[in-house]
Amino acid sequence: MGDNPIREISKHGQSVWYDDIGRGMLTSGALKKMIEEDGICGLTSNPSIFQKAITGAAEYDEAIETLVEAGMDTGAIYDALTAQDVAMAADLLQEAHRETEGVDGWVSIEVSPTLAYDTESTVAETHRVRSLVDRENLLVKVPATEEGVRAVRILIAQGISVNVTLIFSLERYSKVREAYIAGLEELVARRSEGEDLPEPVSVRSVASFFVSRVDTLVDGELEKLVASVSGEARAPLRELLGRTAIANARVAYRDFKESFSGSRWEDLAAEGARVQRPLWASTSTKNPGYSDVRYVEELIGPDTVNTVPGKTLDAFRDHGKVAETITSGVDAAAAHLEALEQAGISMEAATSRLEVEGVKAFADSFDALLEALEDKRKAVTRAV
């Protein structure tokens, strides 16, 4: 049996997390097997994942009946089911958390997406979710809306570890990094004034930079441009297809390296602070014409995480190739983004649209899950 390509990724400083959750994979030993055989060392979830898991399988029905019979309303049932799943996953990953001294072993759960544009409520909800799960290796996911970024700074200053999610643009990513660094600076200052807050070394964060959705949107705009011109004008536009997501991520990694260096960061590092690692999210391939492992193969490098869904993980285990790639062709990546602007495609407009659509998609999944749970609650109540 040859080397497992998934395990080989860690030799290049990247952690592989699993982008899925469900009661079956937790109780059947499937996640435990991935931890042991593939070296999976973290897990991410979101409202869409939970909606699919809870409504798509009968394995939650008994738990739902028990919670209904206990008199819980729909919101409390949702809290209980998701907290149970996340706590089980956190327990399975506790060893990885301990062995890596807090670098890995994290499980992420998202605050309600209905609060994405409310800073104060997002902060309060983060604390509430943490109290529900009560595991040291829990990352609460906060969306990188303008309001969410403000919440991130507040939470980091309070010593709360967060996963900043739904990052699409380089400009917003810059604000996310600043929120983390400024939050750490405030944490250090407040501790020096005697406040009883966690040490910086215990505060961790990842910045979830979304990948494949960028290609889906930009390629669609490029195809429209190609159709609107003729002759030799088409070739340069076609050359831009399928390259934007990786280019965007590689420039983001360049910016990450710049932010976490220099005297400002060194002062925090001296206090024990750790870098906020980029986490490549949305790494399944949406276009069947592209390699099914491209958003893993092309984004490997130090101090990063790739959270991978099951189908992509299986594909990479079968035929993935491992090398440090995130630092390759960075100048070409920046040039690609400039070429898009010159062609009339605004990355600012594209990424703003993706953020709005991402928040809405999660909110829709959240609402659909609550509706399904309410229907089940009523059915159980009628049967009792």
Backbone torsions as a table, in degrees:
resi	resn	phi	psi	omega
1	MET	NA	125.9	-177.9
2	GLY	-78.1	177.2	178.9
3	ASP	-63.7	145.7	177.1
4	ASN	-83.7	116.9	-177.8
5	PRO	-57.1	-31.2	-180.0
6	ILE	-63.7	-42.0	178.8
7	ARG	-69.5	-30.5	-178.3
8	GLU	-65.4	-26.0	-177.9
9	ILE	-58.3	-36.2	-176.8
10	SER	-61.9	-23.0	178.7
11	LYS	-66.6	-16.2	178.8
12	HIS	-105.0	16.2	173.5
13	GLY	83.3	10.2	179.8
14	GLN	-106.1	139.1	175.0
15	SER	-97.7	141.5	176.6
16	VAL	-108.0	120.2	175.8
17	TRP	-108.3	164.7	-178.0
18	TYR	-105.9	129.2	-175.7
19	ASP	-100.4	70.3	178.2
20	ASP	-175.7	161.3	174.5
21	ILE	-158.1	154.3	178.4
22	GLY	178.9	148.4	-176.1
23	ARG	-58.1	-38.0	-178.0
24	GLY	-62.9	-46.9	-178.4
25	MET	-67.8	-23.5	-179.9
26	LEU	-81.0	-37.8	-176.2
27	THR	-91.3	-20.2	-177.5
28	SER	-85.2	-13.4	-176.2
29	GLY	94.8	2.2	-177.5
30	ALA	-64.7	-43.9	178.4
31	LEU	-67.2	-41.6	178.4
32	LYS	-57.8	-40.2	179.7
33	LYS	-65.4	-41.6	178.7
34	MET	-65.2	-35.9	177.1
35	ILE	-64.2	-44.4	-175.7
36	GLU	-76.1	-41.8	-172.9
37	GLU	-93.8	-35.5	-176.9
38	ASP	-100.0	-11.8	-177.0
39	GLY	75.7	21.4	175.9
40	ILE	-59.2	129.8	-172.7
41	CYS	-131.6	27.1	176.1
42	GLY	-178.0	169.0	-178.9
43	LEU	-148.6	140.9	176.3
44	THR	-122.4	147.5	175.6
45	SER	-135.8	166.4	174.5
46	ASN	-155.2	171.6	-177.3
47	PRO	-58.5	-35.0	179.3
48	SER	-66.5	-40.1	178.0
49	ILE	-63.7	-45.3	179.5
50	PHE	-66.1	-37.9	179.6
51	GLN	-61.6	-43.6	179.0
52	LYS	-66.5	-42.1	-176.8
53	ALA	-66.8	-48.2	-171.7
54	ILE	-76.8	-37.0	-178.7
55	THR	-87.4	-16.7	-173.9
56	GLY	-97.3	1.8	-177.5
57	ALA	-142.5	147.5	-179.9
58	ALA	-80.8	-5.9	-173.6
59	GLU	-67.7	-13.2	177.4
60	TYR	-94.3	-10.0	-171.4
61	ASP	-59.8	-43.4	-178.8
62	GLU	-63.7	-42.5	178.7
63	ALA	-63.7	-39.7	179.2
64	ILE	-63.8	-43.4	179.0
65	GLU	-59.5	-43.1	-180.0
66	THR	-62.1	-42.1	-178.5
67	LEU	-69.6	-38.0	177.5
68	VAL	-64.9	-45.1	-180.0
69	GLU	-63.9	-23.2	176.5
70	ALA	-81.6	-1.8	175.6
71	GLY	89.7	14.7	-177.9
72	MET	-77.3	144.1	173.4
73	ASP	-83.7	178.0	-173.0
74	THR	-61.1	-44.2	179.7
75	GLY	-61.3	-40.7	179.6
76	ALA	-68.5	-34.8	176.8
77	ILE	-64.0	-44.9	177.3
78	TYR	-57.8	-48.0	179.8
79	ASP	-57.4	-44.8	-176.2
80	ALA	-66.4	-45.6	-178.3
81	LEU	-63.1	-48.1	-176.9
82	THR	-69.1	-39.2	179.2
83	ALA	-64.7	-38.4	178.3
84	GLN	-62.9	-45.9	-179.6
85	ASP	-63.0	-47.1	-177.3
86	VAL	-65.8	-38.8	178.4
87	ALA	-64.4	-40.0	177.7
88	MET	-63.3	-43.7	179.0
89	ALA	-64.3	-41.1	179.8
90	ALA	-62.5	-38.4	178.5
91	ASP	-65.2	-40.4	178.9
92	LEU	-65.8	-28.8	-177.5
93	LEU	-99.1	5.6	-177.8
94	GLN	-62.2	-38.3	-179.7
95	GLU	-63.2	-42.5	177.2
96	ALA	-63.3	-37.8	178.2
97	HIS	-63.4	-42.3	-179.3
98	ARG	-70.7	-45.6	-176.2
99	GLU	-66.2	-31.0	-180.0
100	THR	-95.2	7.0	179.9
101	GLU	54.6	43.6	174.1
102	GLY	87.5	1.7	176.9
103	VAL	-71.0	-45.7	-178.8
104	ASP	-124.0	-167.9	-178.5
105	GLY	84.4	16.0	-176.6
106	TRP	-90.5	147.6	172.1
107	VAL	-121.8	132.0	-176.2
108	SER	-107.1	137.5	172.3
109	ILE	-133.1	140.4	-171.7
110	GLU	-93.8	142.5	170.8
111	VAL	-66.5	162.1	-179.7
112	SER	-56.0	125.4	-179.6
113	PRO	-66.5	-12.6	176.9
114	THR	-71.0	-10.5	-179.1
115	LEU	-103.6	11.7	-171.4
116	ALA	-60.7	-22.8	-177.7
117	TYR	-112.3	26.2	-178.0
118	ASP	-135.2	102.8	-176.2
119	THR	-62.0	-52.5	-174.9
120	GLU	-61.0	-44.1	-179.4
121	SER	-68.8	-33.9	177.2
122	THR	-64.2	-42.7	177.7
123	VAL	-61.3	-46.8	-179.3
124	ALA	-63.7	-41.3	-179.7
125	GLU	-66.4	-35.3	177.0
126	THR	-60.0	-45.6	178.3
127	HIS	-64.9	-38.4	179.7
128	ARG	-65.1	-44.3	179.9
129	VAL	-63.3	-40.9	178.2
130	ARG	-60.9	-37.8	180.0
131	SER	-69.7	-29.0	179.2
132	LEU	-71.1	-39.9	-175.1
133	VAL	-89.3	-43.7	175.5
134	ASP	53.5	55.9	173.4
135	ARG	-131.3	140.2	-176.9
136	GLU	-70.2	-21.8	-178.9
137	ASN	-100.7	40.0	177.3
138	LEU	-103.8	128.7	169.6
139	LEU	-108.3	125.8	175.5
140	VAL	-91.9	130.5	-177.4
141	LYS	-87.7	127.5	178.6
142	VAL	-120.8	125.8	-178.7
143	PRO	-68.3	146.4	-175.0
144	ALA	-87.2	41.4	166.9
145	THR	-69.5	169.4	177.1
146	GLU	-56.8	-42.9	-179.8
147	GLU	-68.5	-36.2	178.5
148	GLY	-66.8	-39.2	178.7
149	VAL	-62.7	-38.6	176.4
150	ARG	-63.5	-37.4	177.1
151	ALA	-65.0	-37.4	179.6
152	VAL	-59.7	-45.8	179.9
153	ARG	-60.7	-42.7	179.3
154	ILE	-62.0	-45.6	-177.0
155	LEU	-66.3	-43.2	178.8
156	ILE	-62.6	-40.1	178.3
157	ALA	-64.8	-21.3	175.8
158	GLN	-90.1	-2.9	-180.0
159	GLY	84.2	24.6	-178.4
160	ILE	-99.9	128.7	178.9
161	SER	-79.9	134.4	-175.6
162	VAL	-137.8	153.7	170.4
163	ASN	-108.5	112.8	-178.7
164	VAL	-88.7	116.6	-168.6
165	THR	-113.4	170.8	179.0
166	LEU	59.1	46.6	173.4
167	ILE	-95.1	124.9	179.3
168	PHE	-120.6	-33.6	-172.3
169	SER	-105.0	151.4	176.7
170	LEU	-65.1	-35.6	-179.9
171	GLU	-65.8	-45.2	179.4
172	ARG	-68.4	-36.3	177.6
173	TYR	-61.8	-36.7	176.2
174	SER	-60.0	-40.9	179.2
175	LYS	-69.3	-33.1	177.5
176	VAL	-65.2	-45.5	178.9
177	ARG	-62.4	-42.4	179.0
178	GLU	-63.2	-39.9	178.7
179	ALA	-61.9	-40.3	179.3
180	TYR	-66.4	-49.5	-177.3
181	ILE	-65.8	-44.6	179.2
182	ALA	-65.0	-37.1	177.1
183	GLY	-63.8	-40.6	176.5
184	LEU	-64.4	-41.1	178.5
185	GLU	-60.8	-40.3	177.9
186	GLU	-67.7	-39.5	177.6
187	LEU	-59.8	-45.6	179.0
188	VAL	-61.9	-43.7	-179.2
189	ALA	-64.1	-42.4	-179.2
190	ARG	-67.6	-36.3	176.0
191	ARG	-65.8	-38.9	-180.0
192	SER	-66.6	-22.6	177.9
193	GLU	-89.6	3.8	173.4
194	GLY	101.1	1.9	179.1
195	GLU	-70.2	142.8	-178.4
196	ASP	-85.3	85.2	-178.2
197	LEU	-126.2	158.6	179.9
198	PRO	-60.7	153.2	174.4
199	GLU	-70.5	148.5	-179.9
200	PRO	-55.2	-32.5	-177.4
201	VAL	-62.7	-24.8	-178.4
202	SER	-88.9	-5.3	-178.2
203	VAL	-95.1	120.8	-178.0
204	ARG	-124.2	154.2	178.1
205	SER	-154.6	147.0	168.3
206	VAL	-123.8	151.7	178.4
207	ALA	-111.7	106.9	-173.9
208	SER	-81.7	102.2	-177.5
209	PHE	-97.0	115.9	-173.8
210	PHE	-81.5	141.3	-167.9
211	VAL	-114.3	-73.9	-166.3
212	SER	-62.8	-29.4	179.8
213	ARG	-61.6	-28.1	179.0
214	VAL	-64.6	-45.5	177.7
215	ASP	-62.8	-40.6	-179.0
216	THR	-57.5	-46.8	-178.4
217	LEU	-72.8	-49.9	-175.6
218	VAL	-66.5	-39.9	177.6
219	ASP	-60.1	-38.1	177.7
220	GLY	-62.0	-40.6	178.2
221	GLU	-68.6	-37.9	178.6
222	LEU	-65.2	-40.1	179.2
223	GLU	-61.2	-37.1	176.8
224	LYS	-64.5	-40.7	179.0
225	LEU	-65.8	-42.5	179.1
226	VAL	-58.8	-41.7	-178.6
227	ALA	-70.0	-20.2	-176.4
228	SER	-89.3	-9.0	-179.8
229	VAL	-120.6	175.9	-179.1
230	SER	-140.8	168.0	174.2
231	GLY	62.9	-137.5	-174.4
232	GLU	-68.3	-16.9	-179.0
233	ALA	-69.9	-17.8	-176.3
234	ARG	-77.2	-37.9	-173.1
235	ALA	-57.1	-48.2	-179.9
236	PRO	-61.4	-32.6	179.3
237	LEU	-71.9	-41.0	178.8
238	ARG	-62.7	-32.9	-179.9
239	GLU	-65.2	-19.6	-179.8
240	LEU	-84.5	-13.3	-177.1
241	LEU	-63.7	138.5	171.6
242	GLY	73.8	12.6	-175.2
243	ARG	-119.4	-8.2	-170.4
244	THR	-72.1	-43.4	-175.8
245	ALA	-60.7	-46.9	-179.1
246	ILE	-68.9	-39.3	176.9
247	ALA	-60.8	-44.8	179.7
248	ASN	-60.0	-43.5	-178.9
249	ALA	-69.2	-38.4	-179.9
250	ARG	-67.5	-37.5	175.5
251	VAL	-68.6	-36.7	176.6
252	ALA	-61.0	-40.5	178.7
253	TYR	-65.7	-39.6	175.3
254	ARG	-57.8	-44.4	-179.5
255	ASP	-66.6	-37.3	175.9
256	PHE	-58.2	-46.7	-178.9
257	LYS	-62.3	-36.5	-180.0
258	GLU	-69.9	-40.2	-178.1
259	SER	-67.6	-37.1	-176.4
260	PHE	-99.1	51.1	174.2
261	SER	-154.0	170.9	180.0
262	GLY	88.3	172.9	-170.6
263	SER	-63.3	-37.3	-178.5
264	ARG	-61.6	-47.3	179.7
265	TRP	-70.9	-36.9	-179.1
266	GLU	-60.7	-34.7	176.9
267	ASP	-62.9	-40.7	178.4
268	LEU	-71.9	-39.2	178.7
269	ALA	-61.0	-34.2	177.8
270	ALA	-65.3	-22.8	176.9
271	GLU	-88.4	-0.1	179.3
272	GLY	100.8	1.9	-177.7
273	ALA	-66.2	147.0	178.2
274	ARG	-113.4	152.3	-178.2
275	VAL	-64.4	153.5	172.8
276	GLN	-88.7	103.1	-173.6
277	ARG	-71.2	139.3	169.1
278	PRO	-67.4	136.1	175.7
279	LEU	-118.5	118.0	179.6
280	TRP	-79.9	116.9	-178.7
281	ALA	-115.4	168.0	-176.1
282	SER	54.2	57.2	-175.0
283	THR	-105.8	13.8	169.7
284	SER	-82.0	148.0	-178.8
285	THR	-84.8	122.3	-178.5
286	LYS	-87.7	-32.2	-177.3
287	ASN	-91.5	116.6	-178.4
288	PRO	-64.4	-12.2	177.8
289	GLY	-81.0	-9.3	-179.9
290	TYR	-103.6	158.1	177.1
291	SER	-56.5	139.7	-178.2
292	ASP	-76.9	-1.7	177.5
293	VAL	-124.7	13.5	-172.2
294	ARG	-63.7	-34.7	-176.3
295	TYR	-84.2	3.2	167.3
296	VAL	-103.2	-53.3	-175.9
297	GLU	-58.1	-38.4	-171.0
298	GLU	-88.4	2.4	-174.3
299	LEU	-132.0	34.6	-179.1
300	ILE	-91.7	130.8	177.7
301	GLY	179.4	169.2	-174.5
302	PRO	-62.4	148.8	174.3
303	ASP	60.1	35.5	178.0
304	THR	-129.7	165.1	174.8
305	VAL	-129.4	143.5	168.9
306	ASN	-122.6	119.2	176.9
307	THR	-96.9	119.6	-164.3
308	VAL	-117.7	128.8	174.8
309	PRO	-73.3	163.9	-171.4
310	GLY	-56.2	-47.5	-177.2
311	LYS	-62.3	-40.7	179.1
312	THR	-70.1	-37.1	178.0
313	LEU	-62.3	-43.7	178.6
314	ASP	-62.1	-41.5	-179.7
315	ALA	-65.2	-41.5	-178.7
316	PHE	-69.8	-36.4	176.4
317	ARG	-60.3	-34.8	-176.3
318	ASP	-79.3	-43.3	-172.5
319	HIS	-146.4	20.9	178.3
320	GLY	-72.1	147.2	177.0
321	LYS	-113.7	136.9	-171.8
322	VAL	-114.3	126.1	173.5
323	ALA	-164.6	159.4	175.2
324	GLU	-73.0	116.7	-174.2
325	THR	-122.8	-18.5	-173.3
326	ILE	-64.2	-25.9	-178.7
327	THR	-92.8	2.6	-177.9
328	SER	-84.9	138.5	171.0
329	GLY	60.4	36.5	-177.9
330	VAL	-67.2	-40.4	177.9
331	ASP	-62.7	-40.8	177.8
332	ALA	-65.5	-35.1	177.9
333	ALA	-63.7	-44.9	178.3
334	ALA	-64.0	-38.9	178.7
335	ALA	-65.4	-36.1	178.3
336	HIS	-62.1	-44.6	-179.8
337	LEU	-63.9	-36.1	177.5
338	GLU	-68.4	-38.0	179.0
339	ALA	-64.0	-35.1	176.5
340	LEU	-62.0	-44.7	179.7
341	GLU	-61.9	-42.2	-179.9
342	GLN	-65.7	-28.7	178.9
343	ALA	-80.0	-7.9	178.0
344	GLY	101.6	11.3	178.1
345	ILE	-103.8	115.9	-178.6
346	SER	-86.5	115.9	176.2
347	MET	-65.6	-32.4	177.8
348	GLU	-61.8	-46.0	179.4
349	ALA	-66.4	-41.9	-178.1
350	ALA	-64.1	-46.5	-177.0
351	THR	-72.6	-31.9	175.3
352	SER	-63.0	-42.0	178.1
353	ARG	-63.5	-41.5	179.9
354	LEU	-63.5	-38.5	178.6
355	GLU	-63.1	-48.1	179.6
356	VAL	-60.5	-45.8	-179.5
357	GLU	-65.3	-37.2	179.7
358	GLY	-65.1	-46.3	177.6
359	VAL	-60.8	-45.0	-179.1
360	LYS	-63.3	-41.4	-178.9
361	ALA	-62.0	-43.1	178.7
362	PHE	-67.7	-39.6	178.7
363	ALA	-64.6	-40.4	178.3
364	ASP	-63.4	-42.0	178.4
365	SER	-64.3	-41.1	178.9
366	PHE	-61.4	-46.6	179.6
367	ASP	-64.6	-41.0	-179.7
368	ALA	-64.6	-38.0	178.7
369	LEU	-66.4	-44.1	178.8
370	LEU	-62.9	-38.6	177.7
371	GLU	-63.1	-43.5	-179.7
372	ALA	-65.0	-40.6	178.4
373	LEU	-66.2	-37.0	177.7
374	GLU	-64.2	-41.2	177.7
375	ASP	-62.0	-42.3	179.9
376	LYS	-67.8	-38.5	179.7
377	ARG	-61.2	-45.2	179.8
378	LYS	-64.6	-40.2	-179.6
379	ALA	-63.7	-42.8	178.6
380	VAL	-65.9	-41.3	-178.9
381	THR	-62.7	-40.6	179.0
382	ARG	-65.8	-33.4	-176.1
383	ALA	-77.2	-22.3	-176.4
384	VAL	-72.9	NA	NA
